[in-house]
Amino acid sequence: MSLARQRGVALLVAVVMFALCTTVAAAITYNKTMAARRAAATFTLEQALQAGMAAEALASIVLEEDASNQQTAPHRDWAQPMGPLEIENTGIWIQAQLEDLSSRFNLNSLVTWSGPPINLFLVNQRQVEVFRELLMNLDIDPKYADLMVDWLDSDITPQPTGGGEDTLYLTQMPPYRPPNSFITHTSELLALPGFGAENYTLIAPYVSALPADVALNTCTASGLILDVMANDPQAQSVFANANLQANRAKNCWPTRQDFLAGIQDATRRQAAEGWVAENSSWFRLRTNIRIGTAEFVLYSVLLREQNNRVRTVQRSFGSE
């Protein structure tokens, strides 16, 4: 082989080796950069969680102090927004707001637990009527009241006016089954065939998923929820048309007694007595957290127990 050809082969080998080294170096640099970014993102998320837990601690203090009041009312300190404020010397900003979850219609109240010896989830017809009225007021098909009942109750017999059990859900893509039990999040409404994000956006501010026996707080409920909870055709839009903000500036309004007194039908009034109260144990804390250019929203469900201690029951980032 001539010297010139040897030099050509050597040059070609050098070029190939250089290309391989460049490719390997680029891959290593890319992987190290991605690993650094993942580590930074994980660290930032952990910072956001810790900041959210700090907001939970502050909210717990306020709720424990409020426990001495007989009424959980929106004019008190617990309902006032916090921040925005900086966690000292961290560059982390938080803003938080508590909401009374007992001010919403409780989806789990559509059924009641019978207890032994039957041990079944049975339909609560009174609450079904209330939920159906809420759906109609929001221009949502009332058939979803029956579908939600079948989603919760223990039997496998569909409700007669538009319900659905296993046979309905097994035809969906992909197929699934109803839980036939209490739910832990209102987003399970989206599992009802055809309910859709648009309907969920309409109803989400008015519903909760709490233990089935949690009563509605008349001091904090919206006008629409108060009207449908009365379940009285003779008193429509009484509270929806009222100036709740002005009436609640310094007091609980309406009180439980005033709410019940407004129900004209004695039978309906008696049925409503067990479903309204003036105090609350369940709250949702929304915490907006900003770390540099990154923003997070943490939703925390807080329970004030009988000993007035507050604990966090549920957390979720970015969605209620």
C-alpha positions, 0 to 999 in steps of 0.5 A: 500500500502506498504512503498516500493511501495509508495517509488517506485511511488514517485520515478517514479513521481519524474523522470517524473516531472524531465523529464517534467521540463527538456523538458520545460526548453530546449524548453524555452532556445531554443526559447530564443536562436532563438529569440536572433539570429533572433533579431541579424540577423534583427539588422545586416540587418538593419545595412547593409541597413543603410550602403548601404544608406550611400553609396547611399548618397556618390554616389549621391554627386558624381553624382550631381557634375558630372551633370555639364559635358555635357557627362556622360563618364566612365573616370570621378569620378562617374565611379571609384570604392569606397573602401573598406573602414570602416565606422568610429568606426563601424566595417562595411566595404563597397565597391561600384561601380556605373554603367550607366544603359543607357549603356544597351538596354532598354527592355521597348523601345520595345513598345511606349505609344501612349497617348490619345485618343488611350492610348495603348502600341504600338510596336516599330519595330526598337527597336524590330529589335535591340533586336532580333539582340542582342539575336542572338549575344548571341546565344539566340533564337530570338523568345524571341523578339516577346515574350517580345513584347507581354509581354509589348504591350496592344493588345491580338494578338500574334506577327506573328513570335513566340509571345504569349499572354494569351492563352500561359501563361494560359497553364503554371504551375502555369498559369499567364497572361502577364502584357501588360505594362512596366516592372520594372525589367529585371528578368521578362524575366524569365517569358517568357516560356523556357527562363531559368536562363542560357539565363538570365545570358547571357543577364542580363549585356546588358539589363535594364528596364527604361522608354521607351524613355531613350536613349542609352549613346554611351560614356558608352555602350559596344561594342556589344550594340553599334553594335546592336543599329546601326542596320546596316548590313554593319557595323558589330562588329565595336565596339565589336572589338574596344579597348573601354578601351583605347579609353575611357581613357580620353574622351567620345568614340564614341561620338553621332556624331561619332556613327551616322556617322558610320551608312552607310544607311541614313534611319537607321541613321535617325532612330537611332538619337532619341535613342542615347545620350552622357549623362545619368540620370539612374544609378545602385549602387552595394554596398558590405557590410561586418559586422563581418562575414556577407556579403550583396550586395545591388543594388540601382537604382538612378535617377538624375533628371532635377534639378540634385538632385539624388534620389533612385528609387529602392533597392534590396538585393542580386539580381540585 
